Amino acid sequence: MKYLIVYAHPNPKSFNHAILETISEELRKKKRDFTVRDLYKISFDPALSAKDLSAIQDGAVPKDIKREQHYISKADILIVIFPIWWSAMPAMLKGYIDRVFSLKFAYDITETEVVGLLRDKKVFLISTTGASKEDYEKMGAFKMMNMAMDTAIFQFSGMKVIGHKYFSSVPYVSQQDRKKMLQELKLLVREKLL
Ligand SMILES: Cc1cc2nc3c(=O)[nH]c(=O)nc-3n(C[C@H](O)[C@H](O)[C@H](O)COP(=O)(O)O)c2cc1C
């Protein structure tokens, strides 16, 4: 079983980075084969350009996109870690999806339907919010975000979504509560991913 962690947070001191470290440690302890793509660290270019679009159309996928597609192709399980910004994923991660989840790689269009091509893969998403769980539940925000991300991107591409874990109120909770969150995460990893 091969894992690919796609990580999108610019700050190595963030709670998201602690999530990345916690998961990496769990996988390492179990001697699992995993790769991390830290999108800010590798300075991934998130802007899908006119040049990209025509190259993809011609089947001449640009090298940096191909590299990321190769990592996905080799993986059985994707773990995607990111903060919620403006009730969505950061533009860096959205740009990765725009460019890497391209036509003929993530999906194809037949005469009658659109088909997901990544059907042999599973995905687990982990996000943090500033908003409280109660506020986001009241707003219907989790439902909206799950629809926009889990369903409209990952399921659309054929993947099985194992789950989407949200850690809420992250900037406002105590250090003690953050430790508890990371403990909860460890159990979740053991239960759902190992
Ligand atoms: C540009 C930006 C937009 C944000 N938008 C939201 C939002 O829409 N909803 C929310 O709950 N938190 C929002 N936040 C707060 C972050 O989600 C929160 O600070 C982060 O998840 C905490 O984790 P971190 O310490 O790893 O950054 C936003 C933060 C930034 C920087």
The ligand as an SDF file (V2000), in Angstrom:
LIG
                    3D

 31 33  0  0  0  0  0  0  0  0999 V2000
   -6.8440   33.7400    3.9520 C   0  0  0  0  0  0  0  0  0  0  0  0
   -7.5480   33.0850    5.0980 C   0  0  0  0  0  0  0  0  0  0  0  0
   -8.8850   32.7900    4.9800 C   0  0  0  0  0  0  0  0  0  0  0  0
   -9.5470   32.1140    6.0120 C   0  0  0  0  0  0  0  0  0  0  0  0
  -10.8680   31.7990    5.8380 N   0  0  0  0  0  0  0  0  0  0  0  0
  -11.4880   31.0330    6.7760 C   0  0  0  0  0  0  0  0  0  0  0  0
  -12.8150   30.5670    6.5720 C   0  0  0  0  0  0  0  0  0  0  0  0
  -13.4510   30.8380    5.5660 O   0  0  0  0  0  0  0  0  0  0  0  0
  -13.3780   29.8000    7.5300 N   0  0  0  0  0  0  0  0  0  0  0  0
  -12.7180   29.4640    8.6820 C   0  0  0  0  0  0  0  0  0  0  0  0
  -13.2790   28.7460    9.5040 O   0  0  0  0  0  0  0  0  0  0  0  0
  -11.4500   29.8970    8.8970 N   0  0  0  0  0  0  0  0  0  0  0  0
  -10.8160   30.6550    7.9810 C   0  0  0  0  0  0  0  0  0  0  0  0
   -9.5180   31.0410    8.1730 N   0  0  0  0  0  0  0  0  0  0  0  0
   -8.8300   30.6190    9.4150 C   0  0  0  0  0  0  0  0  0  0  0  0
   -8.0090   29.3430    9.1590 C   0  0  0  0  0  0  0  0  0  0  0  0
   -8.7950   28.2970    8.6800 O   0  0  0  0  0  0  0  0  0  0  0  0
   -7.3490   28.8980   10.4510 C   0  0  0  0  0  0  0  0  0  0  0  0
   -6.5590   29.9370   10.9350 O   0  0  0  0  0  0  0  0  0  0  0  0
   -6.4780   27.6490   10.2210 C   0  0  0  0  0  0  0  0  0  0  0  0
   -7.2820   26.5840    9.8310 O   0  0  0  0  0  0  0  0  0  0  0  0
   -5.7040   27.2900   11.4750 C   0  0  0  0  0  0  0  0  0  0  0  0
   -4.7390   26.3040   11.1840 O   0  0  0  0  0  0  0  0  0  0  0  0
   -3.1780   26.6980   11.0200 P   0  0  0  0  0  0  0  0  0  0  0  0
   -2.7130   27.1740   12.3660 O   0  0  0  0  0  0  0  0  0  0  0  0
   -2.5160   25.4340   10.6270 O   0  0  0  0  0  0  0  0  0  0  0  0
   -3.0920   27.7800    9.9840 O   0  0  0  0  0  0  0  0  0  0  0  0
   -8.8460   31.7640    7.1840 C   0  0  0  0  0  0  0  0  0  0  0  0
   -7.4930   32.0890    7.3040 C   0  0  0  0  0  0  0  0  0  0  0  0
   -6.8400   32.7410    6.2780 C   0  0  0  0  0  0  0  0  0  0  0  0
   -5.3790   33.0690    6.4070 C   0  0  0  0  0  0  0  0  0  0  0  0
  1  2  1  0
  2  3  1  0
  2 30  2  0
  3  4  2  0
  4  5  1  0
  4 28  1  0
  5  6  2  0
  6  7  1  0
  6 13  1  0
  7  8  2  0
  7  9  1  0
  9 10  1  0
 10 11  2  0
 10 12  1  0
 12 13  2  0
 13 14  1  0
 14 15  1  0
 14 28  1  0
 15 16  1  0
 16 17  1  0
 16 18  1  0
 18 19  1  0
 18 20  1  0
 20 21  1  0
 20 22  1  0
 22 23  1  0
 23 24  1  0
 24 25  2  0
 24 26  1  0
 24 27  1  0
 28 29  2  0
 29 30  1  0
 30 31  1  0
M  END
$$$$
